[in-house]
Amino acid sequence: MHMDQQRIIIIGATSGIGRALAEIYVRNGWTVGVTGRRKELLDTLVAAHPGRVVAAAFDVTEEADCTDRLEALIAALGGVDVIVISAGGGAMNPPLDYELERATVELNVRAFTRLAVWAYHELSRRGGGQLAAITSVAGTRGSRQAPAYSATKAFQIAYLEGLQQKARNAGGQVRVTDIRPGFVKTKLVAGMPNRFWEADVERAARQIHQGLAGRKRVIYVTKRWRLVAWIYRIAPRWLLERL
């Protein structure tokens, strides 16, 4: 397959990592399908790369037509080789407002699961491909500042691990990749205190692109966050409660 025949769909590409990743794939000769809620932002991406980007504006939390819109996007692209789930979110929630928690669960669990199941079956039906999703180092342990965010990211990490096992058991035609960023300069982390090792979105997207090209199972962004995740994993509960 020639490079210009390769096609990727990035679900959640209006801004941040998803959009920067779309730009990289366009520069590397791919045909790119992008989705997001804000049509005007998707339109600017299409206008900047005529004939190389196809967009579909919709909200992934709307169950009624979400997968139908994705099927139509694949048809417009003429197929798909890689699907990246970049749609996700959360918020700092020190007062523990229920509506913030509920919205985070709706997006990061219900919508994520629907997208992951659809993508896995779609790639399997097509004979293989790569399914990737952006989770977070925050999913390693719980967080008092954002309980639902860390919990839903832990769900995503475990779910992708289950899909990796399922894919391998089925013969390995579908490759599943878990992308775990630390701090990246996006709106999501704007309210978080004490950010360190923070990467800009372009650097994050470059590392993700390299990791996907290498067909890695887990990608830490930036790479040094693998160390932080390891420390979080082994840290005693009493220590985390005092941080």
C-alpha positions in Angstrom: 0.0 0.0 0.0 1.3 3.4 -1.0 1.5 6.1 1.7 -1.1 8.2 0.0 -3.6 5.4 0.2 -3.4 5.1 4.0 -6.4 6.5 5.9 -6.9 7.5 9.5 -9.9 8.6 11.5 -9.3 10.8 14.5 -12.3 11.1 16.7 -12.1 14.4 18.5 -9.8 16.6 16.4 -11.2 20.1 16.7 -8.3 21.2 18.9 -5.5 20.0 21.1 -3.7 16.7 20.6 -6.2 15.4 18.1 -5.9 18.3 15.8 -2.1 18.4 16.0 -2.1 14.7 15.2 -4.3 15.2 12.2 -1.9 17.8 10.8 1.0 15.4 11.2 -0.7 12.6 9.3 -1.7 15.0 6.5 1.9 16.1 6.2 3.0 12.5 6.0 0.7 11.8 3.0 -2.3 10.2 4.7 -5.9 10.9 4.0 -7.5 12.0 7.3 -11.0 11.8 8.6 -11.7 14.1 11.6 -14.7 14.5 13.9 -15.7 16.9 16.7 -18.6 18.9 18.0 -17.4 22.3 16.6 -18.1 22.3 12.9 -16.4 25.6 12.3 -13.1 24.3 13.6 -13.3 21.2 11.5 -14.0 23.3 8.5 -10.8 25.3 8.9 -8.9 22.0 8.9 -10.6 20.9 5.7 -10.0 24.3 4.0 -6.3 24.2 4.9 -5.9 20.7 3.3 -8.3 20.4 0.4 -8.8 16.8 -0.8 -6.8 15.4 2.1 -9.2 15.9 5.1 -12.8 14.8 5.4 -14.8 16.0 8.4 -17.9 15.0 10.2 -19.3 17.2 13.0 -21.2 15.4 15.8 -21.2 14.8 19.5 -19.9 11.4 20.5 -22.3 11.3 23.5 -25.3 11.3 21.2 -26.0 7.6 20.8 -28.6 7.8 18.1 -26.4 8.5 15.1 -22.8 8.4 16.3 -21.7 5.2 14.6 -23.8 5.9 11.5 -21.9 9.2 11.1 -18.6 7.3 11.5 -19.7 4.7 8.9 -20.4 7.5 6.5 -17.0 9.0 7.2 -15.3 5.7 6.4 -17.3 5.6 3.1 -16.2 9.1 2.2 -12.5 8.1 2.9 -12.9 4.9 0.9 -11.8 2.8 3.9 -9.8 3.1 7.1 -6.5 1.7 8.4 -6.1 3.5 11.8 -8.8 4.8 14.2 -7.7 7.1 17.1 -10.2 7.9 19.9 -9.1 11.3 21.0 -12.5 12.4 22.2 -12.5 12.7 26.0 -12.4 15.1 28.8 -12.9 16.0 32.4 -12.5 18.7 34.9 -10.9 19.6 38.2 -13.6 19.1 40.7 -12.5 19.9 44.3 -16.1 20.7 45.4 -17.2 17.3 44.0 -20.1 18.7 41.9 -22.1 15.7 40.7 -22.9 17.1 37.3 -19.2 17.5 36.5 -18.7 13.9 37.6 -21.7 12.6 35.6 -20.6 14.4 32.4 -17.1 12.9 32.7 -18.5 9.4 33.1 -20.8 9.9 30.2 -18.0 10.9 27.9 -15.1 8.8 29.2 -17.0 5.6 29.9 -20.2 5.3 28.0 -19.2 7.2 24.8 -15.6 5.8 24.9 -16.9 2.2 25.2 -19.3 2.7 22.3 -16.6 4.0 20.1 -14.0 1.4 21.1 -16.5 -1.5 20.5 -17.5 0.0 17.1 -13.8 0.6 16.1 -12.7 -2.9 17.1 -15.5 -4.6 15.1 -15.0 -2.3 12.2 -11.3 -3.0 11.8 -11.8 -6.7 12.4 -14.4 -6.8 9.6 -12.0 -5.1 7.3 -9.3 -7.6 8.0 -7.2 -5.6 10.5 -5.8 -2.2 11.3 -4.8 -0.2 14.4 -7.1 1.1 17.1 -5.7 3.7 19.5 -7.1 5.8 22.3 -5.9 8.6 24.4 -6.2 7.7 28.1 -4.0 9.4 30.7 -1.3 8.8 33.3 -3.9 10.1 35.7 -5.7 6.7 35.4 -2.8 5.1 37.3 -4.3 6.0 40.7 -7.2 8.0 42.2 -7.2 11.8 42.5 -8.9 13.8 45.1 -8.9 16.9 42.8 -10.6 15.0 39.9 -12.1 11.7 41.1 -14.2 10.9 38.1 -11.4 11.8 35.6 -8.8 9.5 37.2 -11.4 6.8 37.6 -12.7 6.9 34.1 -9.2 7.0 32.7 -8.4 3.9 34.8 -11.5 2.3 33.1 -10.2 3.1 29.7 -6.7 1.7 30.4 -8.2 -1.6 31.7 -10.6 -1.7 28.7 -7.9 -1.3 26.2 -5.8 -4.0 27.9 -8.8 -6.3 27.5 -9.1 -5.4 23.8 -5.4 -6.1 23.4 -5.9 -9.6 24.9 -8.9 -10.1 22.7 -7.1 -9.0 19.6 -4.1 -11.2 20.2 -6.4 -14.2 20.9 -8.1 -13.5 17.6 -4.8 -13.6 15.7 -3.5 -10.1 16.1 -5.0 -8.6 13.0 -6.2 -5.6 15.0 -3.5 -3.8 16.9 -4.6 -1.9 20.0 -2.6 1.0 21.4 -3.0 2.9 24.7 -1.7 6.5 24.6 -1.1 7.8 28.1 -0.2 11.5 28.2 1.1 13.3 31.3 0.7 17.1 31.3 0.1 18.5 27.9 -0.7 22.2 27.3 -4.4 21.9 26.5 -7.6 23.4 28.0 -8.1 20.3 30.0 -5.1 20.9 32.3 -5.3 24.7 32.4 -6.7 24.6 36.0 -4.4 22.0 37.4 -1.7 23.2 39.8 1.9 22.1 40.0 2.2 21.0 36.4 5.6 19.6 35.5 7.2 18.0 32.5 4.5 19.7 30.5 4.7 19.2 26.7 3.2 21.4 24.0 0.6 19.7 21.8 2.9 19.5 18.8 5.6 17.6 20.7 2.9 15.3 22.2 1.5 14.7 18.7 4.9 13.9 17.3 5.6 11.3 19.9 2.2 9.7 19.5 2.7 9.6 15.7 6.1 7.9 16.3 4.6 5.4 18.7 1.8 4.5 16.4 4.1 4.0 13.5 6.1 1.7 15.8 2.9 -0.2 16.6 3.5 0.1 20.3 1.0 -1.2 22.8 1.5 1.6 25.3 2.8 5.1 24.5 3.7 7.5 27.3 3.7 11.2 26.4 6.3 12.4 27.0 8.3 9.3 27.4 9.6 10.2 30.9 6.1 9.9 32.2 6.6 6.1 32.2 8.7 6.7 35.3 6.0 8.8 37.0 3.4 6.2 36.3 5.7 3.5 37.8 6.2 5.6 40.9 2.5 6.3 41.2 1.8 2.6 40.9 4.0 1.5 43.7 3.5 4.4 46.0 1.7 3.5 49.3 -1.8 4.8 49.7 -0.9 6.8 52.8 1.7 8.8 50.8 -0.7 9.6 48.0 -3.3 10.8 50.5 -0.8 13.4 51.7 0.3 14.7 48.4 
